[in-house]
Amino acid sequence: MQIQQIPRTAVRTGFRAARLPLTVAETVFRRDEEWLPTRAYETVESRFKQVVGRAVRDDELVEEGILEQAKTVQLGKAATLESQAERERELADASFEERRKADEEQRDRIAKQSEARKRAAEQKRSEEKRQAEVAAATKASAAQNAQAATEKAIAKQERQARSAKVQAERDAVHEERRAVEAEKDVRKADKKVEAAKAARRGDR
C-alpha cells in the first residue's frame, strides 16, 4: 500500500463512521442527499478531504473532495431552485385560488343580480297585470254604470211618453165629451128655435 493511501483510507473510514448517525436519520426521516444536514456534512467532508489530500499530496483525495464539493454545491443550487419553484408554485396556487374565489364571487354576484332582475321583472309584470285588471274592472264598472244610467233614462222617457199618451187620451176623451155636449146643446138650441118659429107661425 502506498503512503498516500493510508490517510485516504483513514479519512474515508472515519467519515463513513461519523456519517452513520446521519445515515440512520436519513432512513428514519426518509430524507435524501438534498437534505440540509446531509449537504452540510458532505460540505465539511469534501473540504476536509481537500485539506488532507493537499497536506499528504494525495491528488486522488483532493480530486474526490473537489468532486464532492461540486456535487454539494449543485445539490444546494438544485435545492434552492426547487425551493424557489415551490414558492412560485405556492404563489401561483394562491393566485389561482384568489382568481377562483374572485371568479366564484363574480358568478355569485351575476347570479344574484340576474335573480334580482328576474324578480323585479316578475314584480313589474305582476303590477302591470294588476293595474290592467283594475283598469279593466274600472272600465267594466263605468260601462255598467253608463248602461244602467242609459236604461234608467230610457225607462224614464218611456214612463213620460206613456204618461203623456195617457194624458193625451184623457184630453181627447174630455174634448170628445165636450164636443158631444156641445152638439147636444146645439140640437137643443135648434129645437128651441124651431119651436119658437112654429109658435110664431101659429100666432099668425
ZIJOTA-V267997 format. One record per residue. N is the residue number from 1. RES is the residue in one letter. SS is DSSP state (H for helix, E for strand, - for the rest). PHI is phi as a letter, one per 30 degrees, with the letter a starting at -180 (none if undefined). OMEGA is omega in whole degrees, 0 to 359 (* if undefined). Layout:
BEGIN
N,RES,SS,PHI,OMEGA ; N,RES,SS,PHI,OMEGA
END
This chain:
BEGIN
1,M,-,none,178 ; 2,Q,-,d,183 ; 3,I,H,d,182 ; 4,Q,H,d,183 ; 5,Q,H,d,183 ; 6,I,H,d,177 ; 7,P,H,d,181 ; 8,R,H,d,180 ; 9,T,H,d,180 ; 10,A,H,d,180 ; 11,V,H,d,181 ; 12,R,H,d,181 ; 13,T,H,d,180 ; 14,G,H,d,180 ; 15,F,H,d,176 ; 16,R,H,d,179 ; 17,A,H,d,181 ; 18,A,H,d,183 ; 19,R,H,d,185 ; 20,L,H,e,178 ; 21,P,H,d,178 ; 22,L,H,d,177 ; 23,T,H,d,177 ; 24,V,H,d,180 ; 25,A,H,d,178 ; 26,E,H,d,180 ; 27,T,H,d,182 ; 28,V,H,d,184 ; 29,F,H,c,178 ; 30,R,-,h,179 ; 31,R,-,c,177 ; 32,D,-,c,185 ; 33,E,-,d,176 ; 34,E,-,d,180 ; 35,W,-,d,185 ; 36,L,H,e,177 ; 37,P,H,e,179 ; 38,T,H,d,180 ; 39,R,H,d,179 ; 40,A,H,d,180 ; 41,Y,H,d,182 ; 42,E,H,d,175 ; 43,T,H,d,177 ; 44,V,H,d,181 ; 45,E,H,d,182 ; 46,S,H,d,180 ; 47,R,H,d,180 ; 48,F,H,d,178 ; 49,K,H,d,179 ; 50,Q,H,d,181 ; 51,V,H,d,180 ; 52,V,H,d,181 ; 53,G,H,d,179 ; 54,R,H,d,182 ; 55,A,H,d,183 ; 56,V,H,c,179 ; 57,R,-,h,177 ; 58,D,-,c,183 ; 59,D,H,d,180 ; 60,E,H,d,179 ; 61,L,H,d,177 ; 62,V,H,d,181 ; 63,E,H,d,178 ; 64,E,H,d,178 ; 65,G,H,d,179 ; 66,I,H,d,180 ; 67,L,H,d,179 ; 68,E,H,d,178 ; 69,Q,H,d,178 ; 70,A,H,d,178 ; 71,K,H,d,181 ; 72,T,H,d,178 ; 73,V,H,d,180 ; 74,Q,H,d,177 ; 75,L,H,d,178 ; 76,G,H,d,178 ; 77,K,H,d,179 ; 78,A,H,d,179 ; 79,A,H,d,178 ; 80,T,H,d,178 ; 81,L,H,d,179 ; 82,E,H,d,178 ; 83,S,H,d,177 ; 84,Q,H,d,179 ; 85,A,H,d,178 ; 86,E,H,d,178 ; 87,R,H,d,178 ; 88,E,H,d,177 ; 89,R,H,d,179 ; 90,E,H,d,178 ; 91,L,H,d,179 ; 92,A,H,d,178 ; 93,D,H,d,179 ; 94,A,H,d,179 ; 95,S,H,d,178 ; 96,F,H,d,180 ; 97,E,H,d,178 ; 98,E,H,d,178 ; 99,R,H,d,180 ; 100,R,H,d,179 ; 101,K,H,d,179 ; 102,A,H,d,178 ; 103,D,H,d,179 ; 104,E,H,d,178 ; 105,E,H,d,178 ; 106,Q,H,d,177 ; 107,R,H,d,178 ; 108,D,H,d,179 ; 109,R,H,d,180 ; 110,I,H,d,179 ; 111,A,H,d,179 ; 112,K,H,d,178 ; 113,Q,H,d,178 ; 114,S,H,d,179 ; 115,E,H,d,179 ; 116,A,H,d,177 ; 117,R,H,d,179 ; 118,K,H,d,178 ; 119,R,H,d,179 ; 120,A,H,d,179 ; 121,A,H,d,178 ; 122,E,H,d,178 ; 123,Q,H,d,179 ; 124,K,H,d,178 ; 125,R,H,d,179 ; 126,S,H,d,180 ; 127,E,H,d,178 ; 128,E,H,d,178 ; 129,K,H,d,179 ; 130,R,H,d,179 ; 131,Q,H,d,178 ; 132,A,H,d,178 ; 133,E,H,d,178 ; 134,V,H,d,179 ; 135,A,H,d,179 ; 136,A,H,d,178 ; 137,A,H,d,179 ; 138,T,H,d,179 ; 139,K,H,d,180 ; 140,A,H,d,178 ; 141,S,H,d,178 ; 142,A,H,d,179 ; 143,A,H,d,178 ; 144,Q,H,d,179 ; 145,N,H,d,179 ; 146,A,H,d,179 ; 147,Q,H,d,179 ; 148,A,H,d,179 ; 149,A,H,d,179 ; 150,T,H,d,179 ; 151,E,H,d,179 ; 152,K,H,d,179 ; 153,A,H,d,179 ; 154,I,H,d,179 ; 155,A,H,d,179 ; 156,K,H,d,179 ; 157,Q,H,d,179 ; 158,E,H,d,178 ; 159,R,H,d,179 ; 160,Q,H,d,179 ; 161,A,H,d,179 ; 162,R,H,d,180 ; 163,S,H,d,179 ; 164,A,H,d,179 ; 165,K,H,d,178 ; 166,V,H,d,180 ; 167,Q,H,d,179 ; 168,A,H,d,179 ; 169,E,H,d,177 ; 170,R,H,d,179 ; 171,D,H,d,180 ; 172,A,H,d,178 ; 173,V,H,d,180 ; 174,H,H,d,179 ; 175,E,H,d,179 ; 176,E,H,d,178 ; 177,R,H,d,179 ; 178,R,H,d,179 ; 179,A,H,d,179 ; 180,V,H,d,179 ; 181,E,H,d,180 ; 182,A,H,d,179 ; 183,E,H,d,177 ; 184,K,H,d,179 ; 185,D,H,d,180 ; 186,V,H,d,181 ; 187,R,H,d,177 ; 188,K,H,d,180 ; 189,A,H,d,179 ; 190,D,H,d,179 ; 191,K,H,d,179 ; 192,K,H,d,180 ; 193,V,H,d,180 ; 194,E,H,d,179 ; 195,A,H,d,180 ; 196,A,H,d,179 ; 197,K,H,d,181 ; 198,A,H,d,180 ; 199,A,H,d,180 ; 200,R,H,d,178 ; 201,R,H,d,181 ; 202,G,H,d,182 ; 203,D,H,d,180 ; 204,R,-,d,*
END
